[in-house]
């Protein structure tokens, strides 16, 4: 019995370690991508020591169609293209097939919205920061991500309207 507990413990640690190593690989080798934050009422943007996030690309994906179908997946891939400033723009919903030069995949999630219905989320819906930094992050206009070849995106920072770090 003790052996199985030990094996289960090792398995759990191994799975967690694999997840950490995978995310560290995205952070160190992923391509830089900036996504524009969706307009938000600044009075409700800051809530304590975090900022609720919504990205403009999510609204574009919603407008692209397919989002109202009952069979939509929890996770979807979209095709984006980065401009010269590394800002990502939606090209199309990914239906499989090869990508053209300059196109990249971006993995998004369809999640329940705080306000009812569903919304498209990229990586996370919140940015946590040290208490007392609300004014600093109120200037955020872009989220800074690292994205791997499979479209996995990790939010690493916030940028102002000139793409300068906050």
C-alpha positions as CSV (number, residue, x, y, z in Angstrom):
1,X,0.0,0.0,0.0
2,X,2.8,2.5,0.9
3,X,4.5,1.7,-2.4
4,X,1.3,2.8,-4.4
5,X,1.1,6.0,-2.3
6,X,4.7,6.8,-3.1
7,X,4.2,6.0,-6.9
8,X,1.1,8.3,-6.9
9,X,3.1,11.0,-5.2
10,X,5.9,10.7,-7.7
11,X,3.4,10.7,-10.6
12,X,1.8,13.9,-9.3
13,X,5.1,15.6,-8.9
14,X,6.2,14.5,-12.4
15,X,3.1,15.9,-14.0
16,X,3.4,19.2,-12.2
17,X,7.1,19.4,-13.1
18,X,6.3,18.7,-16.8
19,X,3.8,21.6,-16.8
20,X,6.2,24.0,-15.2
21,X,9.0,23.0,-17.6
22,X,6.6,23.6,-20.6
23,X,5.6,27.0,-19.4
24,X,9.2,28.0,-18.7
25,X,10.0,26.9,-22.3
26,X,7.3,29.2,-23.6
27,X,8.6,32.1,-21.5
28,X,12.2,31.7,-22.6
29,X,11.7,30.7,-26.3
30,X,8.3,32.0,-27.2
31,X,7.8,34.9,-29.7
32,X,6.8,38.3,-28.4
33,X,3.2,39.3,-29.1
34,X,1.3,42.3,-28.0
35,X,-2.5,42.3,-27.8
36,X,-4.6,45.4,-27.5
37,X,-6.7,45.6,-24.4
38,X,-10.5,46.0,-25.1
39,X,-12.0,49.3,-24.0
40,X,-13.1,49.1,-20.3
41,X,-14.8,51.5,-18.0
42,X,-11.8,52.7,-15.9
43,X,-13.9,52.9,-12.8
44,X,-14.4,49.2,-12.9
45,X,-11.0,48.3,-14.3
46,X,-9.2,48.3,-11.0
47,X,-10.5,46.1,-8.2
48,X,-8.1,45.8,-5.4
49,X,-4.7,44.4,-6.4
50,X,-5.7,43.1,-9.8
51,X,-6.9,44.3,-13.1
52,X,-9.7,42.5,-15.0
53,X,-8.6,41.8,-18.6
54,X,-10.4,41.6,-21.9
55,X,-8.6,41.8,-25.2
56,X,-9.8,43.4,-28.4
57,X,-9.0,40.3,-30.3
58,X,-11.6,38.4,-28.3
59,X,-14.3,40.7,-29.6
60,X,-13.0,40.3,-33.1
61,X,-13.2,36.5,-32.7
62,X,-16.7,36.8,-31.5
63,X,-17.6,38.9,-34.5
64,X,-16.0,36.4,-36.8
65,X,-18.9,34.1,-36.4
66,X,-19.1,30.6,-35.2
67,X,-19.2,31.8,-31.6
68,X,-23.0,31.4,-31.3
69,X,-23.0,27.7,-32.3
70,X,-23.9,25.4,-29.4
71,X,-21.0,23.0,-30.3
72,X,-18.1,25.4,-29.9
73,X,-15.1,24.0,-28.2
74,X,-13.8,25.1,-24.8
75,X,-10.5,25.8,-26.6
76,X,-10.0,27.1,-30.1
77,X,-7.1,28.1,-32.4
78,X,-7.2,31.3,-34.3
79,X,-4.7,32.6,-36.9
80,X,-3.0,35.9,-36.2
81,X,-0.4,38.1,-38.0
82,X,1.9,40.4,-36.1
83,X,2.6,43.9,-37.5
84,X,6.1,45.5,-37.4
85,X,5.5,46.5,-33.8
86,X,4.7,42.8,-32.9
87,X,1.0,43.7,-32.3
88,X,-1.2,40.7,-33.1
89,X,-4.2,41.0,-35.4
90,X,-6.8,38.4,-36.2
91,X,-6.6,36.9,-39.7
92,X,-9.2,34.1,-39.4
93,X,-10.5,31.3,-37.3
94,X,-8.2,28.3,-37.7
95,X,-9.9,25.5,-39.7
96,X,-6.8,23.3,-40.0
97,X,-4.4,23.4,-42.9
98,X,-1.1,25.2,-43.3
99,X,-0.4,28.8,-42.3
100,X,0.8,31.4,-44.7
101,X,4.1,33.2,-44.2
102,X,3.9,35.5,-41.2
103,X,0.9,33.8,-39.7
104,X,0.9,32.3,-36.2
105,X,-1.5,30.3,-34.2
106,X,-3.1,31.7,-31.0
107,X,-4.9,29.4,-28.6
108,X,-8.0,31.0,-27.0
109,X,-10.6,29.7,-24.5
110,X,-14.4,30.2,-24.5
111,X,-15.2,30.8,-20.9
112,X,-18.3,32.0,-18.9
113,X,-18.3,35.8,-18.7
114,X,-18.6,37.6,-15.4
115,X,-21.6,39.4,-16.9
116,X,-23.4,36.3,-18.3
117,X,-22.9,34.4,-21.6
118,X,-19.5,33.5,-22.8
119,X,-16.4,35.4,-23.8
120,X,-13.1,34.7,-25.6
121,X,-10.2,34.7,-23.2
122,X,-6.5,34.7,-24.1
123,X,-4.3,33.0,-21.5
124,X,-6.0,34.8,-18.5
125,X,-8.6,37.2,-17.5
126,X,-6.7,39.1,-14.8
127,X,-3.4,40.8,-14.2
128,X,-2.3,40.8,-10.5
129,X,0.0,43.5,-9.2
130,X,1.4,44.9,-6.0
131,X,-1.2,46.8,-3.9
132,X,-0.9,50.6,-4.5
133,X,0.1,50.3,-8.2
134,X,-3.4,50.9,-9.6
135,X,-2.5,54.2,-11.2
136,X,0.5,52.8,-12.9
137,X,-1.5,49.9,-14.5
138,X,-4.5,52.1,-15.4
139,X,-2.3,53.3,-18.3
140,X,-2.1,49.7,-19.7
141,X,-3.2,49.5,-23.3
142,X,-1.6,46.2,-24.4
143,X,-0.8,42.9,-22.8
144,X,2.6,41.4,-23.5
145,X,2.7,37.7,-24.3
146,X,5.1,35.0,-25.2
147,X,3.6,32.5,-27.7
148,X,5.0,29.2,-28.8
149,X,4.5,27.5,-32.2
150,X,1.4,25.7,-30.9
151,X,-0.3,28.9,-30.0
152,X,0.1,28.6,-26.3
153,X,0.3,32.2,-24.9
154,X,1.5,33.3,-21.5
155,X,0.9,36.9,-20.3
156,X,4.2,38.4,-19.0
157,X,3.5,42.1,-18.7
158,X,1.5,45.2,-19.5
159,X,2.5,47.9,-21.9
160,X,1.3,51.5,-22.4
161,X,0.0,53.0,-25.7
162,X,3.6,53.3,-27.0
163,X,4.3,49.7,-26.1
164,X,6.6,50.8,-23.2
165,X,6.7,48.5,-20.2
166,X,4.7,49.6,-17.1
